[in-house]
Amino acid sequence: MATTREILGELAKLPSITAVCLVARDGFLLDSIARSGIDKEMIGAIASSGFGSSESMGRQLDKGLMQISMIEFEQGPVMLSPIGEDAFLVIVADKDANLGMIRLKLKKHSGELALAAAI
């Protein structure tokens, strides 16, 4: 079985990915791979608020469980996706990122990542 680091590395290999962070729901950074100069702890802390809000919106609108939440900014998207019961993944990408490929890889590896992290 692959380790969390290996799985995050597979996701980080995609072109235009600047950071991949596995974060506990309370914002604690569990593991990450990011370009130099990126504050990974800050990403985890801030993303936990957005993740909770996205899940709450889905419940309030009776849309079921969240799969992926994506926020598009001028310089690129940030994607949030639940991993198991207690964590979520944050993917930060450049504006020219292939979003379909990121979603495909995320769906492929999310179950494996939950098992590797024992979440």
CORZIKA-V448231 format. One record per pair of residues at least 12 apart in sequence whose ideal C-beta (glycine too) atoms are under 6 Angstrom apart, sorted by the first residue. I is the first residue (numbers start at 0). GAP is how many residues later the second one is. If there is no record, write none. Layout:
I&GAP + I&GAP
This chain:
1&114 + 2&113 + 3&27 + 3&112 + 3&113 + 6&102 + 6&105 + 6&106 + 6&109 + 7&12 + 7&25 + 8&24 + 10&94 + 11&21 + 15&77 + 15&78 + 15&80 + 15&81 + 16&76 + 17&17 + 17&74 + 18&15 + 18&19 + 18&73 + 19&13 + 19&71 + 20&19 + 20&22 + 20&23 + 20&69 + 21&65 + 21&67 + 22&21 + 22&65 + 22&67 + 23&63 + 24&61 + 26&17 + 26&18 + 26&21 + 28&12 + 28&15 + 42&47 + 46&43 + 50&29 + 50&37 + 53&12 + 53&15 + 67&13 + 74&20 + 75&17 + 75&18 + 75&19 + 76&16 + 77&14 + 78&12 + 80&25 + 82&27 + 82&30 + 82&31 + 82&36 + 83&30 + 83&35 + 85&33 + 86&32
